Structure formats: structure tokens, C-alpha cells
Amino acid sequence: MPKTKSAPSEANLAPGAYKLKPAAAYIGGLSVPTMHRLIQRGLLKPCRATRHLLFSKKELDRFLMT
């Protein structure tokens, strides 16, 4: 029996939010201290709902467009 795809797998979906290191890589390979400086200066706004700094893809794209 051939397999049928009923829903896209998680591997094919782009993440809705990135932790600090993946967000730094998404922006262009910035270092973690540079990311902290951008947050401190108010240029990046992470979601602080969890104990991790999470950045939405929309927020990272907004930063790249400025």
C-alpha cells in the first residue's frame, strides 16, 4: 500500500518563533552578545512569555527591513 500524506510534517513547516541562537543565525550570523545589545537598545523585541527569549519570524523580518 502506498503512503498518502494527510497533513504536512513538522519538518516541512517553518517555525513561527526562534530561540536566541537560531534567531541570530536567521538575521545573518550575529553573535549572542550582539543580539543582547539589540534587545537592550530596543531594536529587537523578544517574546518573554517563557523563560527563553523567543523571536517571531515577523519581528526578525521587521528588523531586517529597517
C-alpha positions as protocol buffer text, in pm:
chain_id: "A"
residue {
  index: 1
  type: MET
  ca { x: 0 y: 0 z: 0 }
}
residue {
  index: 2
  type: PRO
  ca { x: 139 y: 343 z: -87 }
}
residue {
  index: 3
  type: LYS
  ca { x: 155 y: 602 z: 185 }
}
residue {
  index: 4
  type: THR
  ca { x: -60 y: 910 z: 149 }
}
residue {
  index: 5
  type: LYS
  ca { x: 16 y: 1242 z: 305 }
}
residue {
  index: 6
  type: SER
  ca { x: -277 y: 1375 z: 500 }
}
residue {
  index: 7
  type: ALA
  ca { x: -101 y: 1667 z: 668 }
}
residue {
  index: 8
  type: PRO
  ca { x: 238 y: 1833 z: 626 }
}
residue {
  index: 9
  type: SER
  ca { x: 502 y: 1705 z: 862 }
}
residue {
  index: 10
  type: GLU
  ca { x: 659 y: 1934 z: 1118 }
}
residue {
  index: 11
  type: ALA
  ca { x: 991 y: 1914 z: 934 }
}
residue {
  index: 12
  type: ASN
  ca { x: 838 y: 2090 z: 633 }
}
residue {
  index: 13
  type: LEU
  ca { x: 686 y: 2375 z: 832 }
}
residue {
  index: 14
  type: ALA
  ca { x: 882 y: 2691 z: 903 }
}
residue {
  index: 15
  type: PRO
  ca { x: 898 y: 2772 z: 1274 }
}
residue {
  index: 16
  type: GLY
  ca { x: 678 y: 3054 z: 1396 }
}
residue {
  index: 17
  type: ALA
  ca { x: 932 y: 3163 z: 1654 }
}
residue {
  index: 18
  type: TYR
  ca { x: 1305 y: 3123 z: 1702 }
}
residue {
  index: 19
  type: LYS
  ca { x: 1515 y: 3096 z: 2016 }
}
residue {
  index: 20
  type: LEU
  ca { x: 1814 y: 3328 z: 2054 }
}
residue {
  index: 21
  type: LYS
  ca { x: 2082 y: 3138 z: 1859 }
}
residue {
  index: 22
  type: PRO
  ca { x: 1860 y: 3037 z: 1565 }
}
residue {
  index: 23
  type: ALA
  ca { x: 1728 y: 3395 z: 1551 }
}
residue {
  index: 24
  type: ALA
  ca { x: 2085 y: 3526 z: 1537 }
}
residue {
  index: 25
  type: ALA
  ca { x: 2159 y: 3286 z: 1252 }
}
residue {
  index: 26
  type: TYR
  ca { x: 1838 y: 3388 z: 1072 }
}
residue {
  index: 27
  type: ILE
  ca { x: 1934 y: 3755 z: 1087 }
}
residue {
  index: 28
  type: GLY
  ca { x: 2272 y: 3686 z: 935 }
}
residue {
  index: 29
  type: GLY
  ca { x: 2504 y: 3513 z: 1176 }
}
residue {
  index: 30
  type: LEU
  ca { x: 2507 y: 3767 z: 1458 }
}
residue {
  index: 31
  type: SER
  ca { x: 2666 y: 3674 z: 1789 }
}
residue {
  index: 32
  type: VAL
  ca { x: 2465 y: 3621 z: 2106 }
}
residue {
  index: 33
  type: PRO
  ca { x: 2615 y: 3933 z: 2275 }
}
residue {
  index: 34
  type: THR
  ca { x: 2516 y: 4140 z: 1970 }
}
residue {
  index: 35
  type: MET
  ca { x: 2161 y: 4006 z: 1994 }
}
residue {
  index: 36
  type: HIS
  ca { x: 2151 y: 4107 z: 2362 }
}
residue {
  index: 37
  type: ARG
  ca { x: 2272 y: 4457 z: 2269 }
}
residue {
  index: 38
  type: LEU
  ca { x: 2000 y: 4489 z: 2004 }
}
residue {
  index: 39
  type: ILE
  ca { x: 1739 y: 4387 z: 2263 }
}
residue {
  index: 40
  type: GLN
  ca { x: 1880 y: 4633 z: 2518 }
}
residue {
  index: 41
  type: ARG
  ca { x: 1870 y: 4916 z: 2261 }
}
residue {
  index: 42
  type: GLY
  ca { x: 1509 y: 4830 z: 2176 }
}
residue {
  index: 43
  type: LEU
  ca { x: 1584 y: 4734 z: 1816 }
}
residue {
  index: 44
  type: LEU
  ca { x: 1463 y: 4376 z: 1866 }
}
residue {
  index: 45
  type: LYS
  ca { x: 1163 y: 4282 z: 2077 }
}
residue {
  index: 46
  type: PRO
  ca { x: 1156 y: 3923 z: 2202 }
}
residue {
  index: 47
  type: CYS
  ca { x: 852 y: 3749 z: 2343 }
}
residue {
  index: 48
  type: ARG
  ca { x: 919 y: 3693 z: 2711 }
}
residue {
  index: 49
  type: ALA
  ca { x: 623 y: 3465 z: 2779 }
}
residue {
  index: 50
  type: THR
  ca { x: 859 y: 3177 z: 2853 }
}
residue {
  index: 51
  type: ARG
  ca { x: 1195 y: 3159 z: 3022 }
}
residue {
  index: 52
  type: HIS
  ca { x: 1355 y: 3160 z: 2676 }
}
residue {
  index: 53
  type: LEU
  ca { x: 1387 y: 3465 z: 2458 }
}
residue {
  index: 54
  type: LEU
  ca { x: 1167 y: 3391 z: 2157 }
}
residue {
  index: 55
  type: PHE
  ca { x: 1160 y: 3599 z: 1841 }
}
residue {
  index: 56
  type: SER
  ca { x: 874 y: 3579 z: 1595 }
}
residue {
  index: 57
  type: LYS
  ca { x: 964 y: 3549 z: 1229 }
}
residue {
  index: 58
  type: LYS
  ca { x: 764 y: 3867 z: 1172 }
}
residue {
  index: 59
  type: GLU
  ca { x: 978 y: 4056 z: 1427 }
}
residue {
  index: 60
  type: LEU
  ca { x: 1302 y: 3931 z: 1270 }
}
residue {
  index: 61
  type: ASP
  ca { x: 1183 y: 4027 z: 922 }
}
residue {
  index: 62
  type: ARG
  ca { x: 1083 y: 4372 z: 1053 }
}
residue {
  index: 63
  type: PHE
  ca { x: 1433 y: 4420 z: 1191 }
}
residue {
  index: 64
  type: LEU
  ca { x: 1590 y: 4316 z: 861 }
}
residue {
  index: 65
  type: MET
  ca { x: 1376 y: 4565 z: 667 }
}
residue {
  index: 66
  type: THR
  ca { x: 1492 y: 4862 z: 879 }
}
